[in-house]
């Protein structure tokens, strides 16, 4: 046992002296498989099991690949602008997509249909499903820079981070109430 431990220690010390390219000689030199789809994928996410891969594309589509066969399992069409986020529910039965067209779409993956569509009124730069509650997601919009918790069923929105405009409106309304409407001199 001492000899084995000594050999491991010697190998670890000599590892730094080896050619770094020689260490990775077992890596493939050629990519053997490629996921093929027309359109440029901008964002992608695996489902929880790792057998499905969703990609949001510049041409407003969401493409879902079966990662075991590398074939396209489903193409989802419903956005009008580039897709900026995709996020799976825990069960992988639903997929949330967000787009520059201001819409969040919750898809039923098996049927390929949109079950919920919500227009936030601003381009969406990122969206993410809640890890445990399939009825709640987070959405980041721009230009106001707000972050919303969006309840999908029933539809309700809560601002986590207020926009500058909303904060100014609240400050102005509080000042008007405290100053009796202001404006007099």
C-alpha positions in Angstrom: 0.0 0.0 0.0 2.8 2.4 0.8 4.3 1.7 -2.7 1.0 2.5 -4.3 0.7 5.8 -2.4 4.3 6.6 -3.3 3.6 6.0 -7.0 0.5 8.2 -6.9 2.5 11.0 -5.2 5.3 10.7 -7.8 2.8 10.8 -10.6 1.1 13.9 -9.2 4.4 15.7 -8.9 5.4 14.7 -12.5 2.0 15.7 -13.9 3.1 19.4 -13.9 6.1 18.4 -16.1 4.1 16.7 -18.8 3.0 18.3 -22.0 -0.5 19.7 -21.5 -1.6 18.6 -25.0 -0.5 15.0 -24.2 -2.8 14.9 -21.2 -5.8 15.4 -23.4 -4.9 13.0 -26.1 -8.0 10.9 -25.4 -10.3 13.8 -26.4 -11.9 13.4 -29.9 -10.2 15.4 -32.6 -13.4 15.6 -34.7 -16.9 16.6 -33.6 -18.9 13.5 -34.3 -22.4 14.9 -33.7 -24.0 18.2 -34.4 -27.4 19.6 -33.6 -28.8 21.0 -36.8 -31.5 23.6 -37.2 -32.0 26.5 -39.5 -31.7 29.8 -37.6 -29.2 31.0 -35.0 -29.6 29.7 -31.5 -29.1 32.6 -29.0 -30.0 30.8 -25.7 -30.3 27.2 -24.7 -31.2 25.1 -21.7 -31.4 21.4 -20.8 -34.4 20.0 -19.1 -33.9 18.5 -15.6 -33.1 15.0 -16.9 -30.8 16.2 -19.6 -32.6 14.4 -22.4 -34.1 17.5 -24.0 -32.4 20.7 -25.1 -34.4 23.8 -25.9 -32.9 26.7 -27.9 -34.3 30.1 -28.5 -33.4 31.4 -31.9 -32.9 34.7 -33.6 -35.7 33.9 -36.1 -38.3 33.9 -33.2 -38.6 30.1 -33.0 -37.9 27.7 -30.1 -36.3 24.4 -31.2 -36.3 21.4 -28.9 -33.9 18.6 -29.6 -34.0 15.0 -28.3 -30.5 14.9 -26.9 -30.3 11.1 -27.2 -31.0 10.9 -30.9 -29.8 14.5 -31.7 -33.0 15.0 -33.7 -35.5 17.8 -33.5 -38.3 16.8 -31.3 -40.5 19.9 -31.6 -40.4 23.4 -33.1 -42.4 26.1 -31.3 -43.6 29.1 -33.2 -45.4 32.0 -31.6 -42.9 34.9 -31.0 -42.4 37.8 -33.4 -38.9 38.8 -32.2 -35.7 37.0 -31.3 -36.0 34.6 -28.3 -34.0 35.8 -25.4 -34.6 33.1 -22.8 -35.9 29.5 -22.4 -36.6 27.8 -19.1 -38.0 24.4 -18.3 -40.5 23.6 -15.6 -39.4 20.9 -13.1 -41.5 18.2 -14.8 -40.2 19.1 -18.3 -43.8 19.2 -19.5 -43.8 23.0 -20.0 -41.2 25.4 -21.3 -41.2 29.1 -20.8 -39.8 31.3 -23.6 -39.2 35.1 -23.6 -38.7 37.4 -26.5 -37.8 40.9 -27.6 -41.5 41.0 -28.8 -42.4 41.7 -25.1 -44.0 38.3 -24.7 -43.6 35.5 -22.3 -45.0 32.2 -23.6 -45.6 29.1 -21.5 -45.6 26.1 -23.9 -47.1 22.7 -23.4 -44.2 20.7 -24.9 -46.0 17.5 -25.7 -48.6 19.2 -27.8 -46.5 22.1 -29.0 -49.1 24.7 -28.0 -49.0 27.9 -26.1 -51.0 27.5 -22.9 -50.2 31.1 -21.5 -49.1 34.2 -23.4 -48.4 37.4 -21.5 -47.4 40.7 -23.0 -45.2 42.7 -20.5 -45.1 45.8 -22.7 -41.3 45.9 -22.7 -38.6 43.8 -24.4 -37.7 40.8 -22.2 -34.0 40.2 -21.7 -34.2 37.2 -19.4 -36.9 35.0 -17.9 -36.6 32.0 -15.6 -39.2 29.5 -14.2 -39.5 29.2 -10.4 -37.7 26.0 -9.5 -40.7 24.5 -7.6 -43.8 26.4 -8.6 -44.8 25.9 -12.3 -47.1 28.9 -12.1 -44.5 31.5 -11.3 -41.6 33.0 -13.3 -39.1 35.8 -13.1 -38.8 38.3 -16.0 -36.2 41.1 -16.5 -37.4 43.8 -18.9 -35.6 46.7 -20.6 -35.4 49.7 -21.0 -37.0 50.4 -17.6 -34.7 47.9 -15.9 -37.5 46.3 -13.9 -37.5 42.8 -12.5 -41.0 41.2 -12.2 -42.3 38.0 -10.5 -44.9 37.0 -13.0 -47.7 34.7 -11.8 -48.8 32.7 -14.9 -52.0 31.2 -13.5 -53.8 33.5 -12.5 -52.0 36.3 -14.2 -50.6 38.8 -11.7 -47.3 40.7 -11.6 -45.2 41.9 -8.7 -42.2 44.3 -9.2 -39.1 43.1 -7.4 -37.0 46.0 -8.7 -38.8 49.2 -9.5 -38.0 51.2 -12.6 -36.7 54.7 -12.1 -40.0 56.1 -13.5 -42.1 54.1 -10.9 -39.8 55.3 -8.1 -40.1 58.9 -9.2 -43.9 58.6 -9.5 -44.2 57.2 -5.9 -41.9 60.0 -4.6 -43.9 62.7 -6.3 -47.2 61.3 -5.1 -45.8 61.1 -1.5 -44.6 64.7 -1.8 -47.9 66.0 -3.1 -49.8 64.3 -0.3 -47.4 65.7 2.4 -47.2 69.2 0.9 -50.9 69.6 0.2 -50.6 69.5 -3.5 -47.7 72.0 -3.8 -47.5 74.7 -6.4 -48.4 77.7 -4.2 -46.0 80.5 -3.4 
